[in-house]
Amino acid sequence: MPCSVDTPPLHFVYHVPKCAGRTIDRHLASALPVSAYHRLRKRRGMGRLMRRYDRAHLPDPCTTLVVSGHHLGISLDPLFEDRLIKRSLLLRDPASHFVSYYNYRMTRYINEGLQPYGVEVAYGAMRRNFITHYILENFLELSWMQIASLSDQDKYELANAFLSMFWFVGDYTLCDDLLSVLGERLGIPANAQPRNMLADLARSAGWTPLTLDLVPKDIVAEIQADNWIDQRLWETWRDARHETAAIRPIALDSRASSFIGGEAIRFVNQIVRRVQRRWGNFGAEIPVPQGDRATIA
């Protein structure tokens, strides 16, 4: 049955890991009725290779006001064919994103009784241009083979074309701005209750988080260069807010890269990461870059 003509717009809030998604989720879940807010869950088992989100529990196409999640794929759109969809997403620069992701993993693993590992292994095990690939894989639902067949320019253009359709895009530090405009339109409080999840996890784990200011500038520059698609994507959209239609993407540097070669390196480091987080790094000091230059690629 079609939704009534006065059904309000539907908000899709896309969550990229370590880009304030947890803050947004907690706020919306506490401020909206259960029938109005739906967070998509990741599909389990081999079925996730075909579609990332769980189709067993889908939101109501007429009563839902906000759908969010890490795996909000475009194949969900037809469920809401009678609704105007307004899309929102927050991004992050690759250097601070890596540091945040590293701290999150360390505190989580230590709290689970596992061992920490160094930034070299962590960076090696992380896909280059993580955010761009995350958008292509989890939101646009491209397969690994499809992504592998694309040039860097193709990936950049696809991500930019997708974001150009959005209602709100910006840096993760604009979380309060996004919640303010969402609150105004949904009739809920605009300010989220602040909670430092990393501080809570780090305290229970006895872990001192790495901060971006401790990473030497040349290493930050190296991360930016390694992840130039993410860097340009962030530079293009970090201040967009509602002005998405006016955004003109910054030109992507012309350079050669090998996605498959990078995936092979990542696979090796993922094995090392798995070994070290379970059995430790055999007495070696966990390398955290301070002062002198350290190689993390």
Secondary structure, 3 states (H helix, E strand, C coil): CCCCCCCCCEEEEECCCCCCHHHHHHHHHHHCCCCCEEECCECCHHHHHCCCECCCCCCCCCCCCEEEECCCCHHHHHHHCCCCEEEEEEECCHHHHHHHHHHHHHHHHHHCCCCCCCHHHHHHCCCCCHHHHHHHHHHCCCCHHHHHCCCHHHHHHHHHHHHCCCCEEEEHHHHHHHHHHHHHHHCCCCCCCCCCHHHHHHHHHCCCCCCHHHCCHHHHHHHHHHCHHHHHHHHHHCCCECCHHHCCCCCCCCCCCCHHHHHHHHHHHHHHHHHHHHHCCCCCCCCCCCCCCCCCC
